[in-house]
Amino acid sequence: MRTSRGLGSRPAVPDVMRVAFDSRPAADVRGVGRYSRCLLAALRETSGKSVELFETHRPRRVDVFHSPWMEGAILRSPCPMVVTLHDLSALKRASEHLRAGVRLRLRQLAVQRAVRVIVPTEAVAGDAVERLGLQRERISVIAEAPDPAMYARSEEEIASVRERFSLPDRYLLWVGSLRHPDPRKHVAKLAATPRELPLVLVGPTRPWAHELQNVTLTGEVSDEQLAAIYSGAHALVLASEDEGFGLPAVEALACGTPVAVCEVPALREVLGDRAAFVERGDLRSLIESAERSRRPAPAPPQWSWHDAARATLRVYRQAARHAEDDESQPVGWGMTAEPRAELE
């Protein structure tokens, strides 16, 4: 039941807030899938009776719609919309996404119409202001966290995955999707970098990944298997030149595994002094730092998905106070300036 309001007053937050959550990406093996699954579960565990959650990407008769990925943002939402941006790599590399140019611009426009935008780091918040022209006050930074399944596993579990996936006794680890080559990740260059320890790549593959030399591919694995693979690794390596958060690094730390990464703003923000940092592009130093790693690894940031859910619920309540219609929220609402010229 909504509280009545007088002329010119703000809409009141309903006693029971109805939230539509686009759960389609939950099946994705990438970070957006992990985010959607973990956040949705935590929302259900922390929201109590004050929130009703509906899993749908077609919001009807609800107070707030949350799209946990840019692809799910809609141009004309019938209720206040919240969108999560995990990174803006597609916009930074717009020339490599020409075939999706029109669709990408429509998604940008939909995000610009959102009442609130959630990002995982201040680094992504800065990108959203610069490249989408969003007002900083409309952006909420809510960190991600390791899945509860990510913890140091027993020697028996480690031995089991070592046998299941033919892993060496000591190895360096990379975790991500290998379905398509991602220019940001430099996986091929990482595989070709000289090293003393074997390199294990975890994630769903396509034929191109099987052409990589001198690596072990596990393919897609379960969360329990991934935790054991993390636990058995000598160190995790990330060669990325750009990240929105770097969830595999946090997961590795949660499993007690050291981390070596390249110096990028989001990773420095998330990891601080918990990882070994090298200059971007210096993969030889990255491998050397990883091979020099010693346990015990530092503990991960003390932030849980329940913390993220509570912060997200606050964003929903803020969004519910800004009920909008087509007349009051024109195209470009929430923008400080025109998007950068190369994105137009």
C-alpha positions in Angstrom: 0.0 0.0 0.0 1.3 3.4 -1.0 1.2 6.4 1.3 -0.8 9.3 -0.2 1.1 12.4 -1.2 0.2 16.0 -1.7 0.9 18.2 -4.7 4.6 18.5 -5.4 5.6 16.0 -2.8 7.9 13.0 -3.6 6.3 9.6 -4.2 6.5 7.5 -1.1 8.3 4.1 -1.0 5.6 1.4 -0.9 5.2 -0.6 2.3 6.0 -3.7 0.2 8.3 -2.9 -2.7 7.7 -5.0 -5.8 11.0 -5.5 -7.7 11.4 -7.1 -11.1 14.8 -8.7 -11.5 16.1 -9.8 -14.9 17.5 -13.2 -14.1 18.3 -14.2 -17.7 22.0 -13.8 -17.2 22.1 -16.1 -14.2 22.8 -19.0 -16.6 25.9 -17.2 -18.0 29.2 -18.7 -17.0 30.9 -15.3 -17.1 31.1 -12.8 -14.3 27.7 -11.4 -15.1 26.2 -14.8 -14.4 28.0 -15.1 -11.1 26.8 -11.6 -10.1 23.2 -12.3 -11.0 23.1 -15.7 -9.2 24.8 -14.5 -6.0 23.0 -11.2 -5.8 19.6 -12.7 -6.4 20.1 -15.4 -3.7 21.4 -12.8 -1.3 18.5 -10.5 -2.0 16.0 -13.2 -1.2 17.9 -14.0 2.1 18.1 -10.4 3.3 15.0 -8.5 2.0 12.5 -10.0 4.5 8.9 -9.2 4.0 9.4 -5.7 2.8 10.3 -6.7 -0.8 8.7 -9.0 -3.3 11.1 -10.2 -6.0 9.9 -11.3 -9.4 12.3 -12.9 -11.9 11.4 -11.3 -15.2 12.8 -9.0 -17.9 9.3 -7.7 -18.7 8.4 -5.5 -15.7 4.6 -5.1 -15.1 2.9 -3.7 -12.0 6.1 -3.4 -10.1 7.8 -0.5 -8.3 11.4 -1.0 -9.6 13.0 -3.0 -12.5 16.6 -4.1 -12.1 18.6 -5.2 -15.1 21.9 -6.8 -13.8 23.5 -6.3 -17.2 23.7 -3.6 -19.8 22.1 -5.9 -22.5 18.9 -6.1 -20.4 18.3 -2.3 -20.1 15.1 -1.3 -21.8 14.4 2.0 -23.5 10.9 2.6 -22.1 10.6 1.0 -18.7 7.1 1.3 -17.2 8.7 1.8 -13.8 12.0 3.3 -12.4 14.9 1.2 -13.8 18.2 0.3 -12.1 21.0 -1.0 -14.3 24.2 -2.7 -13.3 27.3 -1.9 -15.5 30.1 -4.4 -14.9 32.5 -2.6 -17.2 32.5 -0.4 -20.2 35.0 -2.3 -22.3 32.5 -2.5 -25.3 32.5 1.3 -25.4 36.2 1.7 -24.9 36.7 -0.6 -27.9 33.8 0.6 -29.9 35.7 0.2 -33.2 35.9 -3.6 -32.5 32.1 -3.8 -32.1 31.0 -2.2 -35.4 28.6 -5.1 -36.2 26.7 -4.4 -33.0 27.0 -0.6 -33.4 23.2 0.2 -33.5 22.4 -2.2 -30.7 25.2 -0.8 -28.6 24.0 2.8 -29.0 20.4 1.7 -28.1 21.8 0.1 -24.9 23.7 3.3 -24.1 20.5 5.3 -24.5 18.6 2.8 -22.2 21.3 3.0 -19.5 21.1 6.8 -19.7 17.4 6.6 -18.9 18.0 4.5 -15.8 17.1 6.1 -12.5 20.1 4.5 -10.8 23.2 2.8 -12.1 25.1 0.3 -10.1 28.8 -0.3 -10.7 31.3 -2.5 -8.9 34.2 0.0 -8.6 34.9 3.7 -8.6 37.0 3.0 -11.7 33.8 2.0 -13.6 31.9 4.9 -12.1 34.4 7.3 -13.6 34.1 5.5 -17.0 30.3 5.8 -16.8 30.5 9.6 -16.2 33.1 10.1 -18.9 31.7 7.8 -21.6 28.0 7.9 -21.0 27.7 11.3 -19.5 25.9 10.1 -16.4 25.6 12.2 -13.3 27.9 10.9 -10.6 25.1 11.1 -8.0 23.0 8.7 -9.9 25.7 6.0 -9.7 26.1 3.7 -6.7 29.3 1.7 -6.2 28.6 -1.7 -4.8 31.4 -4.2 -4.7 31.1 -7.8 -5.6 32.2 -10.7 -3.4 33.3 -14.4 -3.7 30.6 -17.0 -3.9 30.0 -18.8 -0.6 31.3 -21.9 -2.3 34.7 -20.3 -2.8 36.8 -21.3 0.2 40.0 -23.3 0.7 39.3 -27.0 0.0 40.7 -30.1 1.5 43.7 -32.1 0.1 41.2 -34.8 -0.9 39.1 -32.4 -2.9 42.2 -30.9 -4.5 43.5 -34.4 -5.4 40.1 -35.3 -6.9 40.1 -32.3 -9.3 43.8 -32.9 -10.1 42.9 -36.4 -11.3 39.6 -35.4 -13.0 41.2 -32.7 -15.1 44.8 -34.1 -15.4 46.3 -31.2 -13.6 50.0 -31.0 -12.7 51.1 -31.0 -9.0 52.0 -27.3 -9.2 50.5 -24.9 -11.7 49.6 -21.3 -12.4 45.9 -20.6 -13.0 43.8 -18.4 -15.2 40.0 -18.3 -14.9 37.5 -16.8 -17.4 35.6 -17.5 -20.6 37.5 -18.9 -23.6 34.6 -18.9 -26.0 35.9 -15.9 -27.8 39.3 -14.2 -27.8 39.0 -11.1 -25.7 41.7 -8.5 -26.7 41.7 -7.1 -23.1 42.6 -10.5 -21.5 45.8 -11.3 -23.5 45.3 -15.0 -23.0 47.3 -16.0 -26.1 50.2 -13.8 -25.1 50.0 -15.2 -21.5 50.1 -18.8 -22.9 53.2 -17.9 -25.0 55.1 -16.2 -22.2 58.1 -18.3 -20.9 57.5 -19.8 -17.5 58.7 -22.6 -15.2 55.3 -23.7 -14.0 52.5 -25.1 -16.2 49.6 -22.9 -17.0 46.0 -24.1 -16.4 43.1 -22.3 -18.1 39.7 -22.8 -16.6 36.5 -21.8 -18.5 34.2 -22.9 -21.4 36.1 -23.1 -24.7 35.7 -22.9 -28.4 38.1 -24.3 -31.0 40.4 -21.3 -31.0 41.4 -22.0 -27.3 42.5 -25.5 -28.2 45.1 -24.0 -30.6 46.9 -22.5 -27.6 50.2 -24.2 -27.0 51.6 -25.6 -23.8 48.5 -25.1 -21.6 46.0 -27.3 -19.9 42.3 -26.6 -20.6 39.7 -27.8 -18.1 36.6 -26.5 -19.9 33.6 -25.5 -17.9 33.7 -26.7 -14.2 31.3 -26.6 -11.3 31.7 -24.1 -8.4 33.0 -26.9 -6.1 35.5 -28.0 -8.7 36.6 -24.4 -9.3 37.1 -23.8 -5.6 39.3 -26.9 -5.4 41.2 -25.9 -8.6 41.8 -22.5 -7.0 42.9 -24.1 -3.8 45.5 -26.3 -5.6 47.0 -23.6 -7.7 50.4 -22.0 -6.9 49.0 -18.6 -8.0 46.3 -17.0 -10.1 47.5 -14.8 -13.0 45.4 -12.1 -14.7 47.1 -10.4 -17.7 44.1 -8.1 -18.4 44.8 -4.5 -19.5 41.3 -3.5 -18.2 38.8 -4.9 -15.7 35.6 -3.8 -14.1 36.2 -5.6 -10.8 38.4 -8.8 -11.2 36.2 -11.3 -9.4 38.5 -14.3 -10.1 41.2 -12.6 -8.1 38.9 -12.2 -5.1 37.7 -15.8 -5.5 41.3 -17.0 -5.5 42.1 -15.1 -2.3 39.0 -16.6 -0.7 40.5 -20.0 -1.5 43.9 -19.1 0.0 45.7 -18.7 -3.4 48.1 -15.8 -4.1 47.3 -13.5 -7.0 49.5 -11.7 -9.6 47.9 -9.1 -11.8 48.6 -6.2 -14.1 48.3 -2.6 -12.8 44.8 -1.5 -13.8 42.7 1.0 -11.8 39.8 -1.4 -10.8 42.2 -4.2 -9.7 44.2 -1.8 -7.6 41.0 -0.4 -6.0 39.7 -3.9 -5.2 42.9 -5.7 -4.2 45.0 -3.0 -2.7 48.2 -4.7 -1.4 46.6 -8.2 -1.5 48.1 -9.0 -4.9 51.4 -8.7 -6.7 51.1 -5.9 -9.3 53.2 -5.5 -12.4 53.2 -2.9 -15.2 50.5 -3.5 -17.8 51.7 -5.6 -20.7 54.8 -6.9 -18.9 53.7 -10.5 -18.9 57.2 -11.9 -18.2 57.2 -10.0 -14.9 53.7 -11.1 -14.3 54.7 -14.8 -14.6 57.8 -14.2 -12.5 55.8 -12.6 -9.7 53.3 -15.4 -9.8 56.0 -18.0 -9.6 57.6 -16.2 -6.6 54.3 -16.2 -4.7 54.2 -17.8 -1.3 51.3 -18.9 0.9 49.5 -17.9 2.9 47.7 -15.5 0.6 46.2 -12.4 2.1 42.5 -12.6 3.1 40.0 -11.2 0.5 38.2 -7.9 1.1 35.7 -8.4 4.0 32.6 -7.8 1.9 29.9 -10.4 1.3 27.0 -10.8 -1.1 24.7 -10.1 1.8 26.4 -6.7 2.2 26.0 -6.2 -1.6 22.3 -7.2 -1.3 21.6 -4.7 1.5 23.3 -1.9 -0.4 21.3 -2.9 -3.6 18.0 -2.7 -1.6 18.9 0.8 -0.6 19.3 1.7 -4.3 15.9 0.1 -5.0 14.3 2.3 -2.3 16.0 5.4 -3.8 14.8 4.5 -7.3 11.2 3.9 -6.0 11.1 7.5 -4.8 11.6 8.7 -8.4 8.6 7.3 -10.2 8.8 8.6 -13.7 6.8 9.0 -16.9 7.7 9.8 -20.5 7.1 13.5 -20.0 9.1 14.0 -16.8 12.1 11.8 -17.9 13.1 12.8 -21.5 15.8 11.1 -23.4 19.2 11.7 -21.8 17.8 12.3 -18.3 20.6 11.9 -15.8 23.4 13.0 -18.2 25.9 15.7 -17.4 27.0 16.1 -21.0 26.8 14.5 -24.4 28.6 11.1 -24.7 32.0 11.2 -26.2 32.0 11.9 -29.9 33.5 8.6 -30.9 30.5 6.8 -29.4 27.9 8.7 -31.2 
